[in-house]
Amino acid sequence: MKRRTFIKLSGAGIATVAAPVPAERPPRYTVTTKYKPVPGLGMPGPYPGQVVRVSSARCIDEAADKVDPKVVAQMLDRGICELTGDSQKDKAWRRFIQPSDVVGIKVNCVGLPKVISSPELVGEIVRNVVAAGVTPDRIWLYERFSEHLEAGNYGPHLPAGVRFHGAETLRGSNSSYDPFTYVDVDFFGEDDTRSNMIRLISEKFTKIINVATVKDHGAAGATGCLKNIAYGSFSNVARSHAGTKTNTLSFIGTLASVEPLRSRVVLQVVDGFRGVWHGGPFGKIKRYVFYPKLLMLGTDPVALDRQIVDIVEEKRKAEGVISLWDRSPGPLKNGKNRDTDPNANVFIREPGHVEFASKAGLGVANPKRIKIKSIVL
């Protein structure tokens, strides 16, 4: 009999469900939440298996490493209309956002200083949310760590009144997390086996826009929409790694599936102006930064992450280094030199987390079932 991960949902009267995983014995997850799924918007949303890719050679000046906000605005406008089929961007945005909403925007800042959710893109997203009728004081940029959010320097690109929330001003602080919404799992016999959802997500936000980046990840293989919204919305997640072992295969999809997070994430935007092909999720080393020069949109985080895995894999292949899918122990022997050797790593990468999330119902992973609309500006 195949082994399975059992995700027990308690506190809301929801039945136990199971998600298939590889033959390796998975951990046991217990998910506690009082929130139930909300029909309609949410992951994978109204456009499952659909990806809009908008490319422009003009979106970023590589030499100056400077993003062009006017080109970004054009790319975002074209992308959102192509996704929804609307001829007017305002109508397209109103499919996801209403004036009564409180909107959380999940940025990704861990790739500082080189690769984060671009302030120019985030600023344009906020302008469109305001145009949809949401007042700036009902819009929040959020990230797990306050110092990362502050270093992102988003303020100059946003209208006055937009709020900022770093869940942890002090590392390990629990005050910003919901004590009643959490995932419990014992990975390695750690003392604290709970990962709690950020309180603003469960108690304040009605809609969330996920602004992911294109990066290699030493544990997950690649980090995009799924990992940004999962690990970026819960406490105590780094415990999933120990030694050379990582549980990212199943932990990412499990976290992303927890209500109300799953139902409130209504739009996925992938910032592919810059990317990281090795050393991720960090963006400290210029050598590993590359420039896909694209923007992707959708409601299906799995379909989008399938593209991100392929983009990073293709770049690694072009650089002549080991695949994200390499499971041999050799690269681990030189893990301490990962920053200088792109054939070294500290974990066996788990890009299969995208497939796991698909089997958990979060989207479409099979490339043959993903419809890509490609636009060049």
N, C-alpha and C positions, 0 to 999 in steps of 0.2 A: 504493500500500500504506500502511495506517495505521502511524504510528510507535508504538512501544511502549517501555515501560520494562522493561529486562531486569534481573532481580534474581538474581544469581548466588550460590548458596549453596555455600560451600566448607568443608572441614574436617569435614564430617559425611557426605559421600557423597550429598548431596541434589541432585536434578536442578535445572537452570536452569528458571525459570518466567518467564512474562511477564504483565504486567497492563496492560490498555488504559488510555490517558490521552487527553486532548484533543490536537488537532493540533499544538500547540506541542511542539517537540523537548524531551524530558525528559532529565534527567541519567542517567548509568549508575551503578547501585548494585551493589556487591559485598558480600555479607553472609557473614561468617565466623563459624561456630559449630560446636561439636562436639555440640550437643544436638539431639535429634530430637523431633518432636511426640509428645505423650502423649495417647493416645485418652481421650475422656471429657470431663472438665472443661477449661476454657480458653475462649478467644474463638473463636467467638461463644457457646460454651457450650451447655448443655442447653435453653435457652429462646431460640433465635434468633428475631428479629423480634417479641419480646414486651417490652412496657414497662408497668410499673405506675406510675401517677401518683397520689400521695396528697397532697391539698391540705387545708390548715387555716388559717383566718384567725387562729387563736390561736397559731400556731407562733412568731410573732415580733411584738413590740411595735415598730412602726415609729418612734414618737416617741422611745422610749428606745433603739431599735436593740438590743433584748435578746431572745435566743432563750429560749423556754420549754422546759426539758429534759424535763418530764413529757409535754408534747404531742409533742415529738420522739420520745420513746420509744414513744408510742402509734402514731405514723405509721410508724415503722420496723417495729414488730411487725406491724401490719396489712399493710404492703407486702411483707415477706418471706413471710408466709403466703399472700398473694394470688399472689405469683410462683410459689411451689412447689405450691400447692394443699393445703398442710398446715393442720390446724386448730390445731396447737401450734407456737409459734415455735421451741422448742428442736429439734424434729424438722426444721423448715425449715433452721435454721442448720447442722445436722449433715449436710445434703446437700452442703454446701460445705466444711465444716471438721471435721477429726478431731483427737482429743487428741494424736496424734503429730506434727501439723503444726507447722512454724515459719511464722508468718504475718506477712507484710509488709503494712502499710497505707499506701498512697500517698496522702498528703494534698496539697492544693494551697494553697500559702501566698504565691504571687507576687502575689495580689490584696490584700496588706496595704496599709492597715490595715482597709479596709472589707469586702472580700469574700474570705474564705478558707473552706476546709473547716471548718465550725463545730466548735469544741471540744466543744460539747454533743452533737453528732451523733457525732463520733469517739469520745467517751467511751462512748456507748451501744452503738456497734458493738463496741468492745473488751469491754464487759461481756457481750455475747452470745457473743463468741469464747471468753471465759473459761468461760462457762456450758456451752459445747460441749466443754469439757475441756482446753483449751489453757492452760497456766500462763502468768502474765504475763511471765515472763522469756523466753518463746518468741514474744512479740509485739513487733514493731518498727514504729514510725512512721518513715517515711523521706521525704526530700525532697532535691533536688539541693544546696541551699545551707543550711548550718548556721544562718546568721543568720535566715533566713526561718522555719525550724522552731522556733528558740528564741523568736522574736517571736510565734509562734502561741499560746504559753502553754497548751499542751495538758496539762501535768503535773497541775494541780489537778483535772482531770476524769478522771484515769486511776488505776487501782489501782497500788500500789507494785510495782516490778519491770519494768514495761513499758519497753522500750528505745527510744532515739532515734538516728537516723542521718542526718546531713547529709553527703552524699557529698563536698562541697567546703567545708572549713573556710576554706581560702584559695582564692579564685577561680582556676580553672585547674589546681588540684592533681589529679593523676591517680592517686594512691595507692589510692583507693577504687573504682577501675574495673578491670574484667577485661580484661587485655591480649590475651586470646585470643577474646573475643566482641565483635564490632564490625561496624559498617557503614562501608565506605569509599566516598567519593564526592567528586569534585572539582566544586564548584559554580562558584567564581569564580577559580580559580587560587590558592586559599589554601594556606599552607604545611602545615597539619595537615589532612589529609583524612579522618581517622578519628573516629568517634563510638563510644566504648566503653560497654558495658553496666555498670551498677553491680554490683560484685562480689557483694554480698549477694544480688542477684536470681539470679545464675547459680550461686552456691555454697552459699547458706544457706536462702533461703526455699523452702518447698514449695507455699505458696498465697499469693496476693496479692489484697487487696481494694482497689479503686480508688475513692477518694472525690473526685469531680470537683465543679466549680462551674459556674454558668451565666454565661458572660461573652462579650462581644464580644472579638475579637482583631484587631488592626490588620493582621496578615499572614494568619492562617488564616481570618478571617471570624468564626468563633466557636470558643471553646475549651471542650472538655468532656472526656469520657472518653478519647477517642483521643489528644488532645494531652497531657493530663495524664500518661497512662501512657507515652507515647512520648518526648516531650521531657523528661519528668521522670525518666526511667530511664537516660538516656545522657548522655555528656559532649559538649561541643563542638558544640552544636546551633544556637546563635544564628548560626552562619556561613551558615545557609541563606538569610539575608536580606542583600541588598546593594543600595544605591541604592533604587530603587522596586521591585526584583524580589525575590520570595520563592519558594522551592521547597517551601513547606509543602504544596502540592497532593499531592505524591508522597512527601515525606520522612516525614510523620507516619505514614501507613499502612505504609511500609516498616519503620520502627523498631518499630512495634507488632507486626509480624509475626515479629520475630526470636525464635527459641527460645533459652532456655526461657521468656522473658517471656510469649509468647503462651499457652503451655500452663498457666502458673501463675496467671494472672489469672482468678479464678473468679467474682467478683461485682463488679458496677458499682453504685455508689450515687451519685446526683446530689443535691448540696445546692443546692436552689433556694429556700432561705429568702430569700436576697438574690441579686441579680444585678448585672451591669454591662452597660449597653447601648451605651456608647461609651468609648474610651480604654483598653480592655482590651489585655493581660491584667491591667493594674494596676487597683487600686481606690482610688485616692488622692482622687478628686474626687467629693464628695457628690452633685453635680448628676446624675451619670451612674449612680448606684446606684438600683436599683428592687427591688421586693419581690414576686416571683412566689408566694412562700409555698407552696412545694411540695417534695416529696421524690419522686425517681424511682428505681426499682430495675430491674435486669435483669442478664442475662449477656452481652447483645449490645451492645457499645459503639457500633456504627454506628446501630442503631435509636434508642438514647438520644440520640446526638449529632444525629440528624435532628430530634428534638424541641427540642434546645437551639438549633439554627439557627433553627427556626421561632419560638421564644419571643423570641429576641433580635431577629429580623427584624420580628416583630409590634410589639415595643416601639419600634423605630426608626421604623416606619411611623406609629405613634401620635404620635411626637415630630415627625413631618414632616421627617425627614432621609433622606439617601441610603440605598439598599439595600445590604445586605452583598454582593449580587451585582453591584453597579455596577462595571463594568470600564473606565469612561471615565477619561482622564488628568486631567480637571479637578480632582478632589479632591486630587491629589498636588501641585498647584501651591501649595497653601496648607498643606502637610503640617507645617510648623514650628509652625503654630497649632492642631494637632490637639486639644490639651487645652481650648482655648477655643471651637473651632468643630467641632461634630459632623458637619459636611459636609466636613471635611478628613481626609485620611489620608496615611500615609507609604508605604504599599504598595498594590498592587492586591490586594484580599483574595481568598482562595482557599477559600471554603466548600465547593467541590467536593472537598476532601480527604475528606469523608465518603463520597462516591460512589466515590472511588478506593479507599478502605479496603474498601468493599463488594465491589468487583471483585477485591480481593486475598483475599477469603474471610473477612473479619473480621466480617461481619454483613449485615443487611438495611437498605438505604437507601430502597427504593421505598416511599413512604407507603401505597400500596394494599396492600402485603404486611406492614405493621406492625400488630400487634394491641395496642391500648392498653386497659388496664383502669384506669378513672378512679374514684377513691374520694375522697369529701369527708368530713372529720371535723369 
